[in-house]
């Protein structure tokens, strides 16, 4: 396999729970010599076009691929699906994502209600303002909790209050994994199982691949050892899946993760695009 790795296919902007604007993210791409990047905000494609416009101003030194990360459920487990090369203006995809984002807003109000019952008071409108009309999530709640001194850090907010086992946790609305994959395909894209280390085992991956129509798995991800990535490469080969990878960059909210820290090769990028029915951004 060629050693040159060129593309980070999993990044977030302030249109979901990242801290960089699309313009800032593209500027960082240039700074770290990252020539190919996918914008994969949670449950929204609104950050794609601003990123493309910012890249165009750089004269082609950064190429942007439209994407999205969708929260789904499979066999009662949360599964994240990254759609790559999607048409960000696809009506069915946009309508479905709008419904999910509206549910995210309702979730913020439920979380703040639970926090209030714990005598921890924050304004839900302040949380929503942080998302700038994008896709709001728990990291925004954590930022407000920290800003008002209720917690020491974003991580502390998750540990004490809003993590999956926390007293203010609220389950979020999620699409069925197969439904999400079908939406990605209908929008011309490639359906990728994100951070597969969060699902149980290869048998689980195989069931998703067969029933939901997966095209690829994220074999390279922040924190994965070379041995772990090799294991996912082998699973991909056995299950006839392409491989993807990315940093899952969120900016200052996850300072330990750098943009472009995880990249895939140009050959792997081409293989991902070939899995898309009608790839956009190529």
N, C-alpha and C positions, 0 to 999 in steps of 0.2 A: 504494500500500500504506500502511495506517495506520502512523504512526511509533511508536505506543505498543507496547512489547514487554513482555510480562507473565510469561512462563513459561520457566524453565530446565529442560530435559527430559533432562538428563544429569548426575547427581551420584552421589557415592559416600560411604558411611559406613564406620565401623569394622567393619561386618559383611563388608566385603571389604578393600580396601586404602586406604580413607580414614582420616583421623585423628579425625574428629568422630563422636560418638555420634549416632544419629538425633535425639535430643532437642536436642543442641547445634546440629545442622544446621538444625533448624526454628527455633531461637532466632536463628540468623544470618539466616534468611530474613526474619524480622520486622525485624531490624536494618537490612537493606539494602532493605526495602520490596519484597520478592519475594513475590508473592501466590500463585504457582503453581509447584510443583516436582515433578519425577519422581525417585523413588529408584531408581537403576539399578545396584545393586551387581553386581560380577562373580560370575556363576554362583550367585547366591542371591537369594531374596526375603525373607530373614529380617529385614531392616531396615525393611521397609515398615510393618508394623503398629505398631512403636514410634513411627515418624514420624507415622503417622496419629493415634495417641493424643496425642502431643505437640502436634500441630496443633489437635486438638479443644480442648485446654486453653487455646489462644489465642483461642477463640471464633469461629473461622472466618476469621481474617485470612490464614491460609496454607492452601492446598488442596494435598493430596498425591495424586499419581498413582502407582499401583503399577507398577514396572518391573523390568527386569533387563538386564544386559549379558552376552551369551553369547559365549564364544570359539569360533569355528568355523573350518572349513577349506573352501576352494573352489578347485579347480584347483591344489592344493598350496600355496596361499597362505593365510596367516592373515587372517581377516575377522571383525570384531566386529559382532555384531548386537544392537541394542537393542530389547527388547520393551517396548512401552508399553501401559498400560491392561490388563495381564494380571491374571488371578485369582491372587493369591499363594498360594492354597491348592489350586490345580489339581494333582491327584495325579500326572498324567503329567509335567508340568513339574517338579514337586518331585523326583520320582524321578530324572529325567534330570540335574537339577542336583546332586543328592546324589552321583551317580556321578562327575560332573566334579570336585566338591570333594574327593572321596576320592582322585582321581587327583592333585589339587593337593598333597595331603599327601604322597603318595609322591614327588612331584617335589621337595619340600623336602628329603627325606632324600637323594635322588640329588644335589641341588645341594651339600648340605653334605659329602657323600662326595667330590665333585670338589674342593671347597674344601680339604678335609683333605689331599688328594693334593698340593695346592699349598702345604701347610704353613700354611693359614689355617683356624683351628679355631673353630667356633661350634657351639652346642648346638641341634639342630633343634627340640627341645621349646621352647626360648626363642623361636624364630621362630613356632612354632605358637601359643604363648601370646599373641603380639601380635594374632593374628586373632580372639581371643576366641571360638573355636569357629565363626567365620564362614568366609569364603572366603579362604584364605591364598594369597599370591602373592609374586613376586620383590621388590616394595617392602618386604615384611616382612623378607626376608633382608637387603636393603640397610640397613634400619634397624639390625638387630643388628650387621652388619659395622661400621657407623659408630659405634654405641654402644661397641663394644669396641676402637675405634681402628684397625681394619684398613683403613678408608677414611676420607677426609676428609668425605664427604657421601654422601647417597643416590645422587646422580648419579655421583659418583666410583666407587661400588660397581658400578654398571651398566657404566661405561666400562672398569674394570679387570678385573671378574670375571664378572658375571652378565648382561650385555647379550647380544643375539643373536649377537654375534661373540666373546663372552668365553670364557675357558678353562673356566669353570664353568657354562656355559649348558646347560640341559636342555630339550628340546622338551616342551611340555605337551600333554596329551590334549585334543582339540577335537572337537566335534560337527560333522557335515556341515552346511553352511549351510542347505540345503534342509530337513534334519531339524529344525534349530533353528527355522526360520521356521514349520514346520508345528506345532511345539510351542507357539510363541507364538500362532498362530491358534487352536489348539485350546483355549488358555487365555483366549480372547476378545480377544487383543491385536493391536496393530499392529507389524509387523516393519520396523525401520529400519536401514539400512546406516549404521553409526557411522563417524565421521571418514573419509569417502571419499577424502581426500587420501592415504591409505595404500595404496589400490589403484591399479592401473596407469593406467587410462584409462576413457573413457566406454563403449567396447566391452565392457570387463570388467564394468562396472556393468550394462550392458544384458543381458549373459548371466546375471548373478546375478538380476536383476529377473525375467527370463523363466523361468529354470529353478527358482529357489528361492522365487519368490513374494513378492518385496519389495513393501512398501507405500509406503516413503518413504526419503529419504536425508537425512543430517544436513548441511544446506547451511550452517549457521552453527555455528562451532566456534572455540574459543580459538586465536588465532594466524592465523585466516583473514582475508585482506584483503577489503574490500568487493567487489573484482573477482573474487576466488576464490568468494565466496558467490554472486555473480551467475552465475558459470559453473555452479555446482551447481543453482541455481534453474532455469537454462535446460535443463540435463540432465533435471531432474525433469519439466519441462513436456513435453519431447520423449518421455520414457519413461512418461508418465502416472503419475508418482509424486507423493506429497505431500512436503512439506519439514518437517524438524525441526531442532532446534538446541539446544545447551547448552554449558555451561562445561567439563564433565568435571571438576567440582570434586572434589578429594581432600583438602582441608584443608592442614595444615602440611607434608605431604610434597611438595606442589606449591604453595608459597606465592605463586608468580607468578600463579596462577589463582584469581580471586575468585568466590565463589558469586554467581550472577546476572549475571556479566560478559557472558554471552551468553544472549539470550532470544529467544523467538519471539512473534509477535502472537497475540491471541485468535482471529483468523480462521484463522491457521495451526494453532493448537491444535485448533480445531473440525474442520478438515479432516483432521487426524491421527486424531481420534477417530472420524470417519465411516468411516475405512478399517478400523476394528476390527470383527470379527464381533459381539462382545458386550463393549463396553468397560467395564472396571471403574474405579471411582474418579471417574466423571464426575458 
